[in-house]
Amino acid sequence: MDYKLVCEYRDVALRLQHLGASGKNPEDMNSVIDALESIAQPVFVEIRHRPLSQDKNDDMVLDIAINGYADVVITNNVKDFASAAARFGIRVQTPKEFLTEIRKRGFYHAGK
């Protein structure tokens, strides 16, 4: 993760429609993002591979994934990420697909 991505997460997550959909208040949402930030590996984007995707706003995420040697990008926007990520050997999954995979592999045990 890099600083720009954290700022983007905060901006999007704190929009009224997303707070309403999540049932969280701004303090709760900031706590979630703080928790993500505390476990994230910082990535310095040394090389920018532009343009990468159909949506230029997605290039920032792809640059972080490439420079951070990510295995997978988690997004509901699979269509816009898939072909660009595949060029760098990065899989793209929806959050549901990713969580299902984690559960099948036994990385997650409820209540533990």
NORLIN-V496705 format. One line per field, one symbol per residue. ss: DSSP state (~ for helix, > for strand, _ for the rest). psi: psi as a letter, one per 30 degrees, with the letter a starting at -180 (. if undefined). burial: b if it has 24 or more other C-alpha atoms within 12 Angstrom, else e. A space follows every 50 residues. Layout:
ss = ???
psi = ???
burial = ???
//
This chain:
ss = __~~~~~~~~~~~__~~~~~~~___~~~~~~~~~~~~~~___________ _____~~~~~~~~~~~~____>>>___~~~~~~~~~____>>>_~~~~~~ ~~~~~_______
psi = kleeeeeeeeeefgkeeeeeefglleeeeeeeeeeeeffkkkkkjekkik lelejfffeeeeeeeefghkekkjlfheeffeeeeefggklklleeeeee eeeefgfkjkg.
burial = bbeebbeeebeebbeeeeeeeeeeeeeebeeebeeeeeeeeebeeeeeee ebbeeeebbbbbbbbbbbebebbbeeebebbbebbbebebbbbeeeeeee eeeeeeeeeeee
//
